Amino acid sequence: MKKQMLLLLAELFVSLAIIAAVLYLVDFGKVIEVIANANPFFILAAFCAYFGINLGMSVRIRMILAEMGHRISTTSAVMANFAGMLVSDFTPARSGYFATAFVLTANEKIPFNRSLVSILGPQMFDFMLKVGAGAVAIIYIFYRLDLGEGSLAGMLLGVVGLTAMLVFGVLLLFSKRFLAMLRLLERLPFGKKLYGELVMMQKNAVAIKKVMWAILVLLAITWTLKGVEWNFLAMSIGMEPQISFYPFIFYMFLQPLVTMLQFIPTPTLAGMGLSEAGAAAVLALFGVPAHIAVAFAIMTRSLMIVLDLAGVNEARRVVRKSLNGILEGKMAGWDE
């Protein structure tokens, strides 16, 4: 536990150092002024859009669990999702979203492997979208602004990293041959239990195929809402990128590109600092002043954290009382 705390503090230090460096390179006073003068009406509209995104994520969790014979209320799914989102806001590669599965298992007595399927399946489609949209954004930036090959290689690194995670998730859920290769895990401490859970998880993944089209529709809705959210935040501070098409479309493709930095495993808290610097760098290519770009990046993360705090009680309770039990196989429903 002490080692994990030291690691968390180290990641926090790296994140704060990057943010401090970014603020040092721009006029910190102007950044604060931009945020302080933001239009509250547009911020509220962005909040509503972000809540809609979380509602869509919760509905798809509920649908998949229902296909596996576990009916839960939308409220329970929403609170579990917010708990996972909150933990992911402060964990490397946003891996803390797995806390959603912990909450579902603890509160609804659902076998952990099924709770895991309900979040891994939809996330697989999310990754596909981010990789695709992010790649389109990179190609547009490269050819439109005539950047050097080094810049293209750097941006493509994020796509490669996210693609690797996507391939691993797809194989884990649907490839029996890949699962057989992971049998080596049984040699590790608790490996036999872990491998057994992976086998059960793959068996339950059939529920994803049954509701795949509904998941895709919800994904289209949540992606659209993310564009709406970022567009409203940009409007709140008067940010106007120099583009020849609707800003709403611009933000729909910018968000996956920036989000890829949050999923890349780095010694930061969910890419904190790194993604803000990346967003500011990309926006600068479209004529956005540095202080406005940094203010926008800070506001996008702050909005998520503030709304995700709705799940703080669930996250705290499960992490404190149930996480160790789940990992040791003692949680109700683990062996079902």
Secondary structure as UniProt FT lines:
FT   HELIX           2..25
FT   HELIX           28..36
FT   HELIX           40..67
FT   TURN            68..69
FT   HELIX           74..88
FT   TURN            89..90
FT   HELIX           92..98
FT   HELIX           99..108
FT   HELIX           112..145
FT   HELIX           149..174
FT   HELIX           176..181
FT   HELIX           182..187
FT   TURN            189..190
FT   HELIX           191..204
FT   HELIX           206..210
FT   HELIX           212..236
FT   TURN            237..238
FT   HELIX           247..263
FT   TURN            270..273
FT   HELIX           274..284
FT   TURN            285..287
FT   HELIX           290..308
FT   HELIX           309..311
FT   HELIX           312..321
FT   HELIX           323..327
FT   TURN            328..329
FT   TURN            332..335
//
